[in-house]
């Protein structure tokens, strides 16, 4: 009897294991980009250079340069997310369009269905996760980063007009969120035009903010009250900044996979220091990407990087190219 139960458990584990692998980013196509990729239209943020003169014991400011570097890398994940949505939106098929395409394929004898009729719903889920990620990041900055760093540096004026920069894009972000919520309840209403309008309205103020905030944080390394890394104040500042960064990426089954699948691990400085960013054990990263990522597996096909953090061809762009190729082949046969 025990052998029977062991066999049942083994078969069940194998079944669910196979199901998870099929749904997880581990099984996605990993073709390197040959067409448009997520490094435009919104420009990526340059990662501030390490300043060796600040790394000496007792020298102030290095902890803030490190924080600015990490912020730039996080902002670039947000930017790749934005770009991946913007570039793929015109190529995502609404359910009716996907069904019609599959009927055409069936009538032409080309074989099984080529299009996913849930593609628009998955894409909307992906886009809504980006909005959630950005909102979490914004809220944590205003509630934690801004006041905590102002207290550490004993300067309530150091952020200048940063809160006004936040306000400059919040209205457009809310409008985008409302539009996506409508599509989430009715994917058949998907059309790229309105979505692109919302994204375009958001782009300029958001891009300016994501770049300026990194520049400002890096500049605080020369602030008169900047702590040295090896001081007690430096340890407090480092812990505060690290916790803020972690809290900005909260949501095990949505924001975390989105974030990790839009981090390009091939981007590194001369020392290769960002190849393993964000720092975590590889088994943990694998589990978050492929295990937690399998829960909403269809969403992450639209991400800019594969499960190993390498740039991959954008899913909807690739599918659109395949549709054009099939259409051209059909015309040639006629």
Short mmCIF file of the C-alpha atoms (twelve columns), coordinates in Angstrom:
data_MODEL
# 
_entry.id   MODEL 
# 
loop_
_atom_site.group_PDB 
_atom_site.id 
_atom_site.type_symbol 
_atom_site.label_atom_id 
_atom_site.label_alt_id 
_atom_site.label_comp_id 
_atom_site.label_asym_id 
_atom_site.label_seq_id 
_atom_site.Cartn_x 
_atom_site.Cartn_y 
_atom_site.Cartn_z 
_atom_site.pdbx_PDB_model_num 
ATOM 1   C CA . UNK A 1   0.000   0.000  0.000   1 
ATOM 2   C CA . UNK A 2   2.798   2.398  0.880   1 
ATOM 3   C CA . UNK A 3   4.319   1.843  -2.549  1 
ATOM 4   C CA . UNK A 4   0.996   2.697  -4.174  1 
ATOM 5   C CA . UNK A 5   0.769   5.954  -2.226  1 
ATOM 6   C CA . UNK A 6   4.355   6.797  -3.051  1 
ATOM 7   C CA . UNK A 7   3.615   6.207  -6.720  1 
ATOM 8   C CA . UNK A 8   0.538   8.424  -6.528  1 
ATOM 9   C CA . UNK A 9   2.493   11.179 -4.785  1 
ATOM 10  C CA . UNK A 10  5.324   10.910 -7.295  1 
ATOM 11  C CA . UNK A 11  2.908   11.065 -10.221 1 
ATOM 12  C CA . UNK A 12  1.098   14.045 -8.694  1 
ATOM 13  C CA . UNK A 13  4.371   15.870 -8.069  1 
ATOM 14  C CA . UNK A 14  5.508   15.146 -11.616 1 
ATOM 15  C CA . UNK A 15  2.201   16.404 -13.032 1 
ATOM 16  C CA . UNK A 16  2.254   19.659 -11.089 1 
ATOM 17  C CA . UNK A 17  5.963   20.090 -11.683 1 
ATOM 18  C CA . UNK A 18  5.416   19.801 -15.428 1 
ATOM 19  C CA . UNK A 19  2.486   22.223 -15.252 1 
ATOM 20  C CA . UNK A 20  4.563   24.788 -13.353 1 
ATOM 21  C CA . UNK A 21  7.474   24.517 -15.787 1 
ATOM 22  C CA . UNK A 22  5.153   25.005 -18.773 1 
ATOM 23  C CA . UNK A 23  3.684   28.155 -17.223 1 
ATOM 24  C CA . UNK A 24  6.912   29.596 -15.869 1 
ATOM 25  C CA . UNK A 25  9.382   31.975 -17.544 1 
ATOM 26  C CA . UNK A 26  11.825  29.049 -17.545 1 
ATOM 27  C CA . UNK A 27  10.046  27.705 -20.639 1 
ATOM 28  C CA . UNK A 28  9.777   30.995 -22.561 1 
ATOM 29  C CA . UNK A 29  11.515  31.598 -25.858 1 
ATOM 30  C CA . UNK A 30  14.929  33.174 -25.287 1 
ATOM 31  C CA . UNK A 31  15.737  34.589 -28.724 1 
ATOM 32  C CA . UNK A 32  18.017  37.643 -28.406 1 
ATOM 33  C CA . UNK A 33  16.455  40.887 -29.698 1 
ATOM 34  C CA . UNK A 34  16.713  41.377 -33.453 1 
ATOM 35  C CA . UNK A 35  13.985  44.021 -33.750 1 
ATOM 36  C CA . UNK A 36  12.757  46.689 -31.333 1 
ATOM 37  C CA . UNK A 37  13.791  46.218 -27.711 1 
ATOM 38  C CA . UNK A 38  12.981  47.848 -24.388 1 
ATOM 39  C CA . UNK A 39  15.856  50.343 -24.347 1 
ATOM 40  C CA . UNK A 40  13.633  52.955 -26.010 1 
ATOM 41  C CA . UNK A 41  11.608  55.176 -26.439 1 
ATOM 42  C CA . UNK A 42  12.126  56.142 -22.790 1 
ATOM 43  C CA . UNK A 43  15.865  56.455 -22.239 1 
ATOM 44  C CA . UNK A 44  17.573  54.297 -19.636 1 
ATOM 45  C CA . UNK A 45  19.213  56.014 -16.663 1 
ATOM 46  C CA . UNK A 46  23.036  56.064 -16.654 1 
ATOM 47  C CA . UNK A 47  24.325  54.300 -13.536 1 
ATOM 48  C CA . UNK A 48  26.454  56.768 -11.524 1 
ATOM 49  C CA . UNK A 49  30.136  55.890 -11.562 1 
ATOM 50  C CA . UNK A 50  31.821  54.613 -8.432  1 
ATOM 51  C CA . UNK A 51  34.107  57.240 -6.944  1 
ATOM 52  C CA . UNK A 52  37.208  55.502 -5.503  1 
ATOM 53  C CA . UNK A 53  38.170  58.601 -3.525  1 
ATOM 54  C CA . UNK A 54  34.964  58.176 -1.493  1 
ATOM 55  C CA . UNK A 55  35.646  54.531 -0.646  1 
ATOM 56  C CA . UNK A 56  38.490  55.198 1.785   1 
ATOM 57  C CA . UNK A 57  37.814  54.564 5.501   1 
ATOM 58  C CA . UNK A 58  36.298  57.600 7.177   1 
ATOM 59  C CA . UNK A 59  35.522  59.392 3.922   1 
ATOM 60  C CA . UNK A 60  31.948  60.604 3.597   1 
ATOM 61  C CA . UNK A 61  29.435  60.027 0.816   1 
ATOM 62  C CA . UNK A 62  30.141  56.583 -0.641  1 
ATOM 63  C CA . UNK A 63  26.972  55.072 0.844   1 
ATOM 64  C CA . UNK A 64  24.912  57.628 -1.098  1 
ATOM 65  C CA . UNK A 65  26.697  56.890 -4.385  1 
ATOM 66  C CA . UNK A 66  25.881  53.212 -3.859  1 
ATOM 67  C CA . UNK A 67  22.254  54.103 -3.132  1 
ATOM 68  C CA . UNK A 68  22.086  56.174 -6.329  1 
ATOM 69  C CA . UNK A 69  23.527  53.266 -8.327  1 
ATOM 70  C CA . UNK A 70  20.895  50.899 -6.958  1 
ATOM 71  C CA . UNK A 71  18.165  53.450 -7.616  1 
ATOM 72  C CA . UNK A 72  19.331  53.779 -11.233 1 
ATOM 73  C CA . UNK A 73  19.180  50.008 -11.712 1 
ATOM 74  C CA . UNK A 74  15.694  49.861 -10.186 1 
ATOM 75  C CA . UNK A 75  14.515  52.805 -12.290 1 
ATOM 76  C CA . UNK A 76  15.844  51.066 -15.397 1 
ATOM 77  C CA . UNK A 77  13.688  48.025 -14.616 1 
ATOM 78  C CA . UNK A 78  10.702  50.388 -14.488 1 
ATOM 79  C CA . UNK A 79  11.785  52.009 -17.759 1 
ATOM 80  C CA . UNK A 80  12.224  48.669 -19.543 1 
ATOM 81  C CA . UNK A 81  8.775   47.774 -18.270 1 
ATOM 82  C CA . UNK A 82  7.306   50.966 -19.694 1 
ATOM 83  C CA . UNK A 83  9.094   50.498 -23.019 1 
ATOM 84  C CA . UNK A 84  8.063   46.853 -23.304 1 
ATOM 85  C CA . UNK A 85  4.414   47.869 -22.863 1 
ATOM 86  C CA . UNK A 86  4.657   50.793 -25.276 1 
ATOM 87  C CA . UNK A 87  6.386   48.795 -28.029 1 
ATOM 88  C CA . UNK A 88  4.171   45.715 -27.773 1 
ATOM 89  C CA . UNK A 89  0.796   47.442 -27.375 1 
ATOM 90  C CA . UNK A 90  0.238   47.865 -31.155 1 
ATOM 91  C CA . UNK A 91  0.855   44.153 -31.768 1 
ATOM 92  C CA . UNK A 92  -1.339  42.575 -29.082 1 
ATOM 93  C CA . UNK A 93  -4.503  40.972 -30.462 1 
ATOM 94  C CA . UNK A 94  -7.882  41.425 -28.812 1 
ATOM 95  C CA . UNK A 95  -9.728  38.115 -28.207 1 
ATOM 96  C CA . UNK A 96  -11.898 38.530 -31.311 1 
ATOM 97  C CA . UNK A 97  -8.877  39.261 -33.500 1 
ATOM 98  C CA . UNK A 98  -7.022  36.228 -32.165 1 
ATOM 99  C CA . UNK A 99  -10.061 33.998 -32.750 1 
ATOM 100 C CA . UNK A 100 -10.453 35.294 -36.304 1 
ATOM 101 C CA . UNK A 101 -6.769  34.676 -36.984 1 
ATOM 102 C CA . UNK A 102 -7.090  31.121 -35.702 1 
ATOM 103 C CA . UNK A 103 -10.129 30.520 -37.917 1 
ATOM 104 C CA . UNK A 104 -8.169  31.774 -40.913 1 
ATOM 105 C CA . UNK A 105 -5.297  29.460 -40.038 1 
ATOM 106 C CA . UNK A 106 -7.699  26.542 -39.725 1 
ATOM 107 C CA . UNK A 107 -9.391  27.314 -43.048 1 
ATOM 108 C CA . UNK A 108 -6.061  27.575 -44.809 1 
ATOM 109 C CA . UNK A 109 -4.942  24.228 -43.446 1 
ATOM 110 C CA . UNK A 110 -1.939  25.690 -41.667 1 
ATOM 111 C CA . UNK A 111 -2.452  23.476 -38.632 1 
ATOM 112 C CA . UNK A 112 -3.196  24.215 -34.992 1 
ATOM 113 C CA . UNK A 113 -4.131  27.595 -33.553 1 
ATOM 114 C CA . UNK A 114 -1.290  30.094 -33.724 1 
ATOM 115 C CA . UNK A 115 -2.747  32.879 -31.566 1 
ATOM 116 C CA . UNK A 116 -3.521  32.977 -27.850 1 
ATOM 117 C CA . UNK A 117 -7.044  34.304 -27.384 1 
ATOM 118 C CA . UNK A 118 -6.095  35.341 -23.830 1 
ATOM 119 C CA . UNK A 119 -3.173  37.450 -25.051 1 
ATOM 120 C CA . UNK A 120 -4.863  40.815 -24.423 1 
ATOM 121 C CA . UNK A 121 -5.911  39.793 -20.904 1 
ATOM 122 C CA . UNK A 122 -2.365  38.666 -20.104 1 
ATOM 123 C CA . UNK A 123 -0.910  41.868 -21.533 1 
ATOM 124 C CA . UNK A 124 -3.277  44.011 -19.481 1 
ATOM 125 C CA . UNK A 125 -2.239  42.067 -16.368 1 
ATOM 126 C CA . UNK A 126 1.392   42.747 -17.212 1 
ATOM 127 C CA . UNK A 127 0.725   46.463 -17.723 1 
ATOM 128 C CA . UNK A 128 -1.269  46.746 -14.489 1 
ATOM 129 C CA . UNK A 129 1.655   45.186 -12.623 1 
ATOM 130 C CA . UNK A 130 3.907   47.927 -13.974 1 
ATOM 131 C CA . UNK A 131 1.483   50.542 -12.639 1 
ATOM 132 C CA . UNK A 132 1.439   48.823 -9.241  1 
ATOM 133 C CA . UNK A 133 5.255   48.679 -9.207  1 
ATOM 134 C CA . UNK A 134 5.543   52.388 -9.997  1 
ATOM 135 C CA . UNK A 135 2.891   53.341 -7.439  1 
ATOM 136 C CA . UNK A 136 4.597   51.268 -4.716  1 
ATOM 137 C CA . UNK A 137 7.939   52.844 -5.573  1 
ATOM 138 C CA . UNK A 138 6.475   56.356 -5.476  1 
ATOM 139 C CA . UNK A 139 4.639   55.788 -2.187  1 
ATOM 140 C CA . UNK A 140 7.705   54.310 -0.471  1 
ATOM 141 C CA . UNK A 141 9.815   57.264 -1.572  1 
ATOM 142 C CA . UNK A 142 7.420   59.796 -0.088  1 
ATOM 143 C CA . UNK A 143 6.704   57.814 3.076   1 
ATOM 144 C CA . UNK A 144 10.189  56.433 3.802   1 
ATOM 145 C CA . UNK A 145 13.062  57.602 1.601   1 
ATOM 146 C CA . UNK A 146 12.406  61.347 1.544   1 
ATOM 147 C CA . UNK A 147 11.818  61.888 5.293   1 
ATOM 148 C CA . UNK A 148 14.409  59.334 6.464   1 
ATOM 149 C CA . UNK A 149 17.233  60.704 4.331   1 
ATOM 150 C CA . UNK A 150 16.290  64.277 5.233   1 
ATOM 151 C CA . UNK A 151 16.600  63.273 8.902   1 
ATOM 152 C CA . UNK A 152 19.941  61.512 8.374   1 
ATOM 153 C CA . UNK A 153 21.411  64.526 6.575   1 
ATOM 154 C CA . UNK A 154 19.635  67.002 8.881   1 
ATOM 155 C CA . UNK A 155 18.316  68.902 5.874   1 
ATOM 156 C CA . UNK A 156 14.603  69.249 5.120   1 
ATOM 157 C CA . UNK A 157 15.303  71.087 1.861   1 
ATOM 158 C CA . UNK A 158 17.523  68.529 0.145   1 
ATOM 159 C CA . UNK A 159 14.790  67.045 -2.064  1 
ATOM 160 C CA . UNK A 160 13.825  70.407 -3.535  1 
ATOM 161 C CA . UNK A 161 10.850  70.073 -5.885  1 
ATOM 162 C CA . UNK A 162 10.911  66.268 -5.980  1 
ATOM 163 C CA . UNK A 163 7.375   65.963 -4.607  1 
ATOM 164 C CA . UNK A 164 6.179   68.330 -7.332  1 
ATOM 165 C CA . UNK A 165 7.829   66.038 -9.871  1 
ATOM 166 C CA . UNK A 166 5.783   63.166 -8.458  1 
ATOM 167 C CA . UNK A 167 2.623   65.227 -8.782  1 
ATOM 168 C CA . UNK A 168 3.480   66.019 -12.408 1 
ATOM 169 C CA . UNK A 169 2.784   62.451 -13.527 1 
ATOM 170 C CA . UNK A 170 0.362   61.104 -10.910 1 
ATOM 171 C CA . UNK A 171 -2.776  62.289 -12.708 1 
ATOM 172 C CA . UNK A 172 -1.710  60.576 -15.936 1 
ATOM 173 C CA . UNK A 173 -0.751  57.450 -13.984 1 
ATOM 174 C CA . UNK A 174 -4.205  57.313 -12.387 1 
ATOM 175 C CA . UNK A 175 -5.837  57.723 -15.802 1 
ATOM 176 C CA . UNK A 176 -3.734  54.847 -17.140 1 
ATOM 177 C CA . UNK A 177 -4.661  52.696 -14.147 1 
ATOM 178 C CA . UNK A 178 -8.368  53.408 -14.659 1 
ATOM 179 C CA . UNK A 179 -8.120  52.503 -18.336 1 
ATOM 180 C CA . UNK A 180 -6.308  49.245 -17.573 1 
ATOM 181 C CA . UNK A 181 -8.839  48.360 -14.867 1 
ATOM 182 C CA . UNK A 182 -11.597 48.715 -17.472 1 
ATOM 183 C CA . UNK A 183 -9.715  46.443 -19.865 1 
ATOM 184 C CA . UNK A 184 -9.045  43.946 -17.095 1 
ATOM 185 C CA . UNK A 185 -12.797 43.490 -16.717 1 
ATOM 186 C CA . UNK A 186 -13.402 43.480 -20.485 1 
ATOM 187 C CA . UNK A 187 -10.381 42.341 -22.493 1 
ATOM 188 C CA . UNK A 188 -12.475 42.251 -25.665 1 
ATOM 189 C CA . UNK A 189 -12.435 46.076 -25.567 1 
ATOM 190 C CA . UNK A 190 -8.659  46.115 -25.978 1 
ATOM 191 C CA . UNK A 191 -7.398  48.573 -28.572 1 
ATOM 192 C CA . UNK A 192 -3.844  49.925 -28.709 1 
ATOM 193 C CA . UNK A 193 -4.795  53.528 -29.497 1 
ATOM 194 C CA . UNK A 194 -6.172  54.646 -26.102 1 
ATOM 195 C CA . UNK A 195 -3.461  52.757 -24.226 1 
ATOM 196 C CA . UNK A 196 -0.715  54.412 -26.256 1 
ATOM 197 C CA . UNK A 197 -2.293  57.824 -25.634 1 
ATOM 198 C CA . UNK A 198 -2.159  57.278 -21.868 1 
ATOM 199 C CA . UNK A 199 1.424   56.017 -22.041 1 
ATOM 200 C CA . UNK A 200 2.519   58.937 -24.213 1 
ATOM 201 C CA . UNK A 201 0.996   61.474 -21.807 1 
ATOM 202 C CA . UNK A 202 2.912   59.884 -18.950 1 
ATOM 203 C CA . UNK A 203 6.268   59.561 -20.653 1 
ATOM 204 C CA . UNK A 204 7.905   63.023 -20.529 1 
ATOM 205 C CA . UNK A 205 7.316   63.889 -16.839 1 
ATOM 206 C CA . UNK A 206 8.079   60.338 -15.708 1 
ATOM 207 C CA . UNK A 207 11.283  60.086 -17.734 1 
ATOM 208 C CA . UNK A 208 12.522  63.425 -16.428 1 
ATOM 209 C CA . UNK A 209 11.767  62.384 -12.852 1 
ATOM 210 C CA . UNK A 210 13.399  58.938 -13.022 1 
ATOM 211 C CA . UNK A 211 16.608  60.482 -14.359 1 
ATOM 212 C CA . UNK A 212 16.668  63.556 -12.114 1 
ATOM 213 C CA . UNK A 213 16.064  61.633 -8.907  1 
ATOM 214 C CA . UNK A 214 19.167  59.483 -9.462  1 
ATOM 215 C CA . UNK A 215 21.291  62.535 -10.264 1 
ATOM 216 C CA . UNK A 216 20.076  64.307 -7.136  1 
ATOM 217 C CA . UNK A 217 20.693  61.314 -4.861  1 
ATOM 218 C CA . UNK A 218 24.233  60.908 -6.230  1 
ATOM 219 C CA . UNK A 219 24.905  64.614 -5.648  1 
ATOM 220 C CA . UNK A 220 24.118  64.171 -1.944  1 
ATOM 221 C CA . UNK A 221 27.438  62.331 -1.589  1 
ATOM 222 C CA . UNK A 222 29.021  65.779 -1.215  1 
ATOM 223 C CA . UNK A 223 26.445  67.030 1.297   1 
ATOM 224 C CA . UNK A 224 28.111  68.453 4.441   1 
ATOM 225 C CA . UNK A 225 26.246  65.925 6.612   1 
ATOM 226 C CA . UNK A 226 26.823  62.887 4.383   1 
ATOM 227 C CA . UNK A 227 27.886  59.970 6.634   1 
ATOM 228 C CA . UNK A 228 30.987  57.837 6.124   1 
ATOM 229 C CA . UNK A 229 30.188  54.214 5.279   1 
ATOM 230 C CA . UNK A 230 32.182  52.871 8.256   1 
ATOM 231 C CA . UNK A 231 30.454  55.178 10.770  1 
ATOM 232 C CA . UNK A 232 27.358  54.442 12.844  1 
ATOM 233 C CA . UNK A 233 25.408  57.035 10.848  1 
ATOM 234 C CA . UNK A 234 26.631  55.399 7.646   1 
ATOM 235 C CA . UNK A 235 25.417  52.006 8.848   1 
ATOM 236 C CA . UNK A 236 22.007  53.476 9.696   1 
ATOM 237 C CA . UNK A 237 21.802  55.198 6.314   1 
ATOM 238 C CA . UNK A 238 22.828  52.028 4.491   1 
ATOM 239 C CA . UNK A 239 20.226  49.948 6.340   1 
ATOM 240 C CA . UNK A 240 17.517  52.556 5.700   1 
ATOM 241 C CA . UNK A 241 18.276  52.734 1.989   1 
ATOM 242 C CA . UNK A 242 18.468  48.949 1.659   1 
ATOM 243 C CA . UNK A 243 15.103  48.444 3.373   1 
ATOM 244 C CA . UNK A 244 13.517  51.140 1.236   1 
ATOM 245 C CA . UNK A 245 14.759  49.412 -1.928  1 
ATOM 246 C CA . UNK A 246 13.334  46.058 -0.833  1 
ATOM 247 C CA . UNK A 247 9.974   47.554 0.098   1 
ATOM 248 C CA . UNK A 248 9.711   49.222 -3.318  1 
ATOM 249 C CA . UNK A 249 9.545   45.756 -4.865  1 
ATOM 250 C CA . UNK A 250 6.726   44.080 -2.938  1 
ATOM 251 C CA . UNK A 251 4.317   41.528 -4.371  1 
ATOM 252 C CA . UNK A 252 5.693   37.992 -4.598  1 
ATOM 253 C CA . UNK A 253 3.435   36.840 -7.416  1 
ATOM 254 C CA . UNK A 254 3.294   40.024 -9.487  1 
ATOM 255 C CA . UNK A 255 5.713   42.907 -8.860  1 
ATOM 256 C CA . UNK A 256 8.684   40.686 -7.951  1 
ATOM 257 C CA . UNK A 257 8.579   38.560 -11.148 1 
ATOM 258 C CA . UNK A 258 7.920   41.711 -13.192 1 
ATOM 259 C CA . UNK A 259 10.927  43.431 -11.641 1 
ATOM 260 C CA . UNK A 260 13.351  40.515 -12.001 1 
ATOM 261 C CA . UNK A 261 12.294  39.872 -15.610 1 
ATOM 262 C CA . UNK A 262 13.030  43.480 -16.532 1 
ATOM 263 C CA . UNK A 263 16.502  43.579 -14.955 1 
ATOM 264 C CA . UNK A 264 19.172  43.240 -17.638 1 
ATOM 265 C CA . UNK A 265 21.979  41.291 -15.965 1 
ATOM 266 C CA . UNK A 266 24.236  41.698 -18.992 1 
ATOM 267 C CA . UNK A 267 24.683  45.389 -18.132 1 
ATOM 268 C CA . UNK A 268 27.798  45.686 -15.993 1 
ATOM 269 C CA . UNK A 269 30.602  48.100 -15.271 1 
ATOM 270 C CA . UNK A 270 34.258  47.191 -15.785 1 
ATOM 271 C CA . UNK A 271 34.234  45.159 -12.582 1 
ATOM 272 C CA . UNK A 272 31.074  43.274 -13.576 1 
ATOM 273 C CA . UNK A 273 29.448  44.348 -10.335 1 
ATOM 274 C CA . UNK A 274 25.850  44.519 -11.588 1 
ATOM 275 C CA . UNK A 275 25.740  41.054 -13.164 1 
ATOM 276 C CA . UNK A 276 24.313  39.656 -9.915  1 
ATOM 277 C CA . UNK A 277 22.072  42.586 -9.016  1 
ATOM 278 C CA . UNK A 278 19.873  42.580 -7.058  1 
ATOM 279 C CA . UNK A 279 22.016  40.547 -4.648  1 
ATOM 280 C CA . UNK A 280 20.334  37.310 -3.628  1 
ATOM 281 C CA . UNK A 281 21.181  33.585 -3.693  1 
ATOM 282 C CA . UNK A 282 20.647  32.140 -7.156  1 
ATOM 283 C CA . UNK A 283 18.204  29.433 -5.922  1 
ATOM 284 C CA . UNK A 284 16.052  32.172 -4.370  1 
ATOM 285 C CA . UNK A 285 16.096  34.185 -7.566  1 
ATOM 286 C CA . UNK A 286 15.248  31.086 -9.608  1 
ATOM 287 C CA . UNK A 287 12.307  30.323 -7.328  1 
ATOM 288 C CA . UNK A 288 10.935  33.866 -7.480  1 
ATOM 289 C CA . UNK A 289 11.216  34.034 -11.274 1 
ATOM 290 C CA . UNK A 290 10.139  30.524 -12.206 1 
ATOM 291 C CA . UNK A 291 8.112   29.367 -9.205  1 
ATOM 292 C CA . UNK A 292 6.266   32.525 -8.183  1 
ATOM 293 C CA . UNK A 293 6.340   33.608 -11.829 1 
ATOM 294 C CA . UNK A 294 4.388   30.516 -12.861 1 
ATOM 295 C CA . UNK A 295 1.306   31.701 -10.948 1 
ATOM 296 C CA . UNK A 296 0.608   34.319 -13.624 1 
ATOM 297 C CA . UNK A 297 2.816   32.823 -16.284 1 
ATOM 298 C CA . UNK A 298 1.038   34.343 -19.266 1 
ATOM 299 C CA . UNK A 299 1.738   37.863 -18.061 1 
ATOM 300 C CA . UNK A 300 5.515   37.619 -18.061 1 
ATOM 301 C CA . UNK A 301 5.829   36.613 -21.713 1 
ATOM 302 C CA . UNK A 302 5.821   40.353 -22.380 1 
ATOM 303 C CA . UNK A 303 8.879   41.014 -20.185 1 
ATOM 304 C CA . UNK A 304 12.072  42.362 -21.714 1 
ATOM 305 C CA . UNK A 305 14.459  39.760 -20.270 1 
ATOM 306 C CA . UNK A 306 14.465  35.994 -19.890 1 
ATOM 307 C CA . UNK A 307 14.613  33.948 -16.684 1 
ATOM 308 C CA . UNK A 308 18.397  34.420 -16.544 1 
ATOM 309 C CA . UNK A 309 18.231  38.189 -16.965 1 
ATOM 310 C CA . UNK A 310 19.287  38.290 -20.618 1 
ATOM 311 C CA . UNK A 311 17.550  40.578 -23.142 1 
ATOM 312 C CA . UNK A 312 14.989  38.655 -25.186 1 
ATOM 313 C CA . UNK A 313 12.944  39.504 -28.226 1 
ATOM 314 C CA . UNK A 314 9.697   41.174 -27.210 1 
ATOM 315 C CA . UNK A 315 6.968   38.552 -27.384 1 
ATOM 316 C CA . UNK A 316 4.226   40.515 -29.174 1 
ATOM 317 C CA . UNK A 317 6.718   42.062 -31.602 1 
ATOM 318 C CA . UNK A 318 7.984   38.595 -32.497 1 
ATOM 319 C CA . UNK A 319 4.451   37.227 -32.900 1 
ATOM 320 C CA . UNK A 320 3.532   40.127 -35.194 1 
ATOM 321 C CA . UNK A 321 6.578   39.398 -37.353 1 
ATOM 322 C CA . UNK A 322 5.513   35.753 -37.581 1 
ATOM 323 C CA . UNK A 323 2.010   36.777 -38.652 1 
ATOM 324 C CA . UNK A 324 3.436   38.975 -41.400 1 
ATOM 325 C CA . UNK A 325 5.657   36.126 -42.544 1 
ATOM 326 C CA . UNK A 326 2.710   33.716 -42.740 1 
ATOM 327 C CA . UNK A 327 0.667   36.278 -44.662 1 
ATOM 328 C CA . UNK A 328 3.498   36.785 -47.118 1 
ATOM 329 C CA . UNK A 329 3.923   33.046 -47.581 1 
ATOM 330 C CA . UNK A 330 0.188   32.738 -48.234 1 
ATOM 331 C CA . UNK A 331 0.341   35.439 -50.913 1 
ATOM 332 C CA . UNK A 332 3.344   33.742 -52.511 1 
ATOM 333 C CA . UNK A 333 1.491   30.430 -52.731 1 
ATOM 334 C CA . UNK A 334 -1.404  32.172 -54.491 1 
# 
